[in-house]
Structures are given as structure tokens and as C-alpha cells.
Amino acid sequence: MHDGGKVTKIEEIADDEPGMFQRGHPAADFLRSWDWPVLEQTPGHLRVRASLSDRAKNRRDQLFGGFTATYVDLVATATLRLSLAGDARVWLATTGMRLEYLAPVVGPTFVIDSRIVTTRGRTSVVDTRFLDDDGEVTVHAVTSLRILPVA
């Protein structure tokens, strides 16, 4: 589990079985997310520079909409995991996600900004936005995550 200190690469946000962004996690391997630099990290907030994987592009060299949820899920989960640093080991389960596509996502990189909106009991809601080079929102997502203790 992450010790609560600042991270510089997304792969340092660890889930013990294996890390959410470390090599060996299927989504991380697909998106090569282990190499995304962390731009900002505060409690309940994570901002990263993601790379647009060639595997996730459509024929127009834009992010294929079907892969958008994978990016959102990884970053929303990491945002919540960072806020749980020091807590007992837990699993995070995505229980809901809504995506709004506002403009094409193009690369080679783009910013993903994610914030915890609220936590009630074992459920957290995370707001995630993709930003283009001008800082304009291209994707807006709201994700519900359930915090599950590991037996």
C-alpha cells in the first residue's frame, strides 16, 4: 500500500495484487499507464499526464470512446486509493460510471484530473475530467466506487 508520500509516476500508487498502474495489471499494460507522470497530488485529488496509446486510437487518431472508461477507472481508483493510504488493505469496486464526451481526445498526451466528490459509508463518488492542451474539458466522468475490506 502507498505510504502517503508524494508520487512522481503513476505506477507508485500500489494495490498489493498487483499495483493498479504497475506492469502486470491488464488495463495498465494495455494503456502503458505505469509511465504517466503525476502532475499534482493532494488528499482526494490526482492530476496526471496520460499518454494516448496507439492501441486505444480510432481511425482518426483520437481516443476510441470505448476505451475512455478504462482511463477513467484507473485514475478514479487511484485517486480514491491515495486517500485511503494507511488504512487496512481494501479492494475497490467500480459500481457505476457515467461519461460525457464533449470533444475528441487527441494525443500524444492529455491531462486527466480526478477529485473525490464525497464519501458516504463505503461508497465514494469521484469526478474525473480529461483536459486538452488548452485546458478545455474533453471528457467528464462521474464514478461510484465501493470500498470493500479484504478478508
N, C-alpha and C positions, 0 to 999 in steps of 0.2 A: 504494500500500500504506500502511496505517496506520503512523504513526511511533512507536508505543509509548506516547504520552502518554494522559492521561485523555480520555475522550469524554463528551459530555453528551447527545447524541442518537444513536440507533442508526444513522442514515444516515452517520455519520462513520467507521463501520467499512467500509473500502473494499476492494473487489475491483476490479481495474482494468478489468473488461469487462462491464458497469458495476458499481457497488457493490452488494453483496448487499442493502442496505436502501435504496438510492437510487432515486429515480424512474427508471423505465425497466426495472427488473427486474420480470418478470411477477408473481412472488409478492409482492414488496414493494408493487407498485402495487395488487394485489388487497387486501392487508391494510392498506395505508397505513402500513407499518411505519417509514417514514422519520421519523415524528414521535414514536416511542416514546422516552420518557426513560430514560436509563441510571441505575439506582439505585446500582449497585455494580459496580466493575470491578477485578479483581486478576488476576495471571497465572493462567490456567486457570479463571477464574470470571467469569461475567457475569450480572447481575441487571437486568431491565428491567421497566417497567410497560407492558404491551401493551394496546392497545385492541381491543375486540371489534367487529370490522367488521360492519355490518348485512348485508353480503353473505355472511358466514360463520355467520349465525344460523339455527337451525332454527325451527319454528313456535312453540316455547315460549320464544323469545328467548334461547336458550342456544347455546353454540358447537356447531355441527353437527360430529359426530365425524369426518366425512371430511376436514374442514379442519384438524383438530388436528395432523396430521403436517406441514402447511405451516408452522405456527407453530414446531413443534419443529425442523424442518430449518433454518429461518432462524436461530434463536437458537443451536442447537448448532454450526452452521457458523461463526457469528460468534464464538462462544466459542473455537473452535479457531483461527480466523484471527487473533484477538488474541494468542494465544500464539506465533504464527509471525511477529509483527512483526519486521521487519529481515531476515528470511530472503529468499531468492530467491523470485520470483513463482511461485506454485503454484496449481493447481486443487484443489478439494476435492470428492470424490465420495462421496455417501452410499451405503454398501454394505449397510447393514442398519438396521432401526429396529423397536423393539418398544414398543407403547403399552399402558398400563394406565389405563383410565378408572375413576376412583374416585368422582367426584361431578360433577354438571353444572358447566360453566364458564359463569358469567354475568358481564355487564359492568356498567357500561360499560368498566371496565378490570380487569385482573388482573395478577399478578406472574408472570414466568417466571424461574426460577433455573436456571442451567446451569453444570456443572462438568466439567472433563476428569477422567476416572477414571484412564486410563492411555494411554500411547502406546508402541507396540512397532513399531519399524521405521517404516513409512509408514502404519500404521493407528492411529487414536485412537478411544477409546470415550468418549462424552460422556453424562452423566446430566443429564436436564432434568426439572424439576418445575414444574407450574402451581400457584399458591397463591391461595386465595380471600382475602377481606378479613380473615378471622380467622387467616390463616397456615396453614390446613389444606391439605394436598395434594389437588388435584382430578384431576390427570393426572400420571403418572410415565412417563417415556420413557427408553430407552437407545438411543443411536445410534452406529453404527460409521461412521467416515469414513476414506477413503483419501486420503493426501496425494500428489498427482501433480505432478511438475515440468512446467512449460510448456516445450515445445521451442522 
